[in-house]
Amino acid sequence: MDSKTEIFQKMGDTKVRVIIESPDKGRIENIATKIRPILDIFMQKALNERELPLLNGYDKCPHCGASMKMYWHRLTPVLVESLVKMKERILEKGINEVSVSKELNLTKTQYNNFQKLRFHGLVAHFKDEDGNNKSGEWVITRRGNQFLRGDIEVPVRVQTFRNRIVEKDTKLVKISDVIGSTPYLEERDDFQFTIKEI
């Protein structure tokens, strides 16, 4: 006999119910844990809400304990300098594949923040022939190359929820707008976040 669980989400006057059935109770819990954040994002998009109210002051999901914070990430000079260093290394090698830790001479700050470039669509994990991410290997995307040449503008900030983009700033910038701008690096006090309601 199949086990069954229901996930019920309510936002405003909108309600969604998902029923998961399986003979494997552990599988149900695994699926339910993965579906909850996706359902949250779907409902936010469906209702076209910009800022969500606080979840009664909680910053953790009461169901699974995962973070409910949505972070804004600004495209700073530190990030762009890292992108420039990566492009220089790619031009030296002649191959768009770089091990950030082994091949780039990044400062600790640049290294720790490098992965934020992916939120802006400027870099991506290198994928092997089977489509799997190759640990520590990155590529510059077509968008990243266009940004470096000054051909396109990108949002100055993007908002993420659990490493997925949920919002983009309407203000667009070119590389020339970012180099030499402030803040040079986002400090702890500069991070903006809201708590996602469930």
Residue pairs with C-beta under 8 A, 6 or more apart in sequence:
1 23
2 21
2 22
2 23
3 21
3 22
3 23
3 24
3 25
3 28
4 19
4 20
4 21
4 28
5 19
5 20
5 28
5 29
5 32
6 17
6 18
6 19
6 20
7 17
7 18
7 20
7 32
7 35
7 36
7 39
8 15
8 16
8 17
9 15
9 16
9 17
9 18
9 36
9 39
9 40
9 43
9 198
10 16
11 43
11 44
11 47
11 49
11 197
12 47
14 43
14 46
14 47
16 39
16 42
16 43
18 35
18 39
20 28
20 31
20 32
20 35
21 28
22 28
22 31
33 63
33 64
36 61
36 63
36 64
36 198
37 66
37 161
37 162
40 161
40 196
40 197
40 198
41 161
41 164
41 166
44 52
44 166
44 196
45 166
50 167
51 194
52 70
52 194
52 195
52 196
52 197
53 197
54 194
54 195
54 197
55 68
55 195
55 196
55 197
55 198
57 195
58 68
58 195
59 67
59 68
59 69
59 195
60 66
60 67
60 68
61 67
61 68
61 198
62 198
63 198
66 162
67 162
68 195
68 196
68 197
68 198
69 161
69 193
69 194
69 195
69 196
70 159
70 160
70 161
70 166
70 167
70 193
70 194
70 195
70 196
71 159
71 160
71 161
71 191
71 192
71 193
72 157
72 158
72 159
72 169
72 191
72 192
72 193
73 116
73 119
73 120
73 157
73 158
73 159
73 160
73 186
74 156
74 157
74 183
74 186
74 190
75 120
75 154
75 155
75 156
75 157
75 173
75 178
76 113
76 178
76 181
76 183
76 184
76 185
76 186
77 178
77 179
77 180
77 181
77 184
77 185
78 109
78 110
78 113
78 184
78 185
79 110
79 113
79 114
79 116
79 117
79 120
79 178
80 175
80 178
80 179
81 110
81 179
82 104
82 106
82 110
82 111
82 113
82 114
82 117
83 117
83 122
83 123
83 140
83 144
83 147
83 148
84 148
85 104
85 105
85 106
85 110
86 98
86 100
86 104
86 123
86 138
86 140
87 140
87 145
87 148
89 98
89 103
89 104
90 96
90 97
90 98
90 140
93 103
96 139
96 140
97 126
97 137
97 138
97 139
98 104
98 137
98 138
98 139
99 136
99 137
99 138
100 106
100 111
100 114
100 136
100 138
101 111
101 136
102 136
104 111
106 114
109 185
113 185
114 123
114 138
117 123
117 144
118 124
118 125
119 158
119 160
119 165
120 154
120 155
120 158
121 141
121 143
121 144
121 154
122 140
122 141
122 143
122 144
122 147
122 154
123 138
123 139
123 140
123 141
123 144
124 138
124 139
124 141
125 133
125 134
125 137
125 138
125 139
126 133
126 134
126 137
126 138
126 139
127 133
127 134
128 134
140 148
143 152
143 154
146 152
147 154
147 174
147 175
148 175
150 174
150 175
150 176
152 174
153 172
153 173
153 174
154 172
154 173
155 168
155 169
155 170
155 171
155 172
155 173
156 169
156 171
156 172
156 173
156 177
156 178
157 168
157 169
157 171
158 165
158 167
158 168
158 169
159 165
159 166
159 167
159 168
160 166
161 196
183 190
